[in-house]
Amino acid sequence: MNKLILAFSLTFLTLFFAGCSEKGPMEKTGEAIDKSIDSSKKSIDEAIEESADKIEELQNASKGPAEEAGRKMDDAVEEFKESMKKAGDKLKEESDSTGNGY
């Protein structure tokens, strides 16, 4: 009886491990799903990267003429302030030299 159980066990194990070497329909389906998920991840990553590049391009485009005009206006205001201060200082100097005060 022990030899029969041993023989049956060895036969079962041999068939079990031999059957595992071939891919069944469920394993093939699982691999197909894995490939599909990997492909989707790659497509999503590429889309995100392209979107980030487009956003960066748009941000750089908005730093064009309007921003340059704003900078020029800021510079002009600063120059005006400086020239007004110089004019005020010169007026004070002339007023002090005549002795009349401000």
Buried (B, 14 or more C-beta within 10 A) or exposed (E): EEEEEEEEEEEEEEEEEEEEEEEEEEEEEEEEEEEEEEEEEEEEEEEEEEEEEEEEEEEEEEEEEEEEEEEEEEEEEEEEEEEEEEEEEEEEEEEEEEEEEE
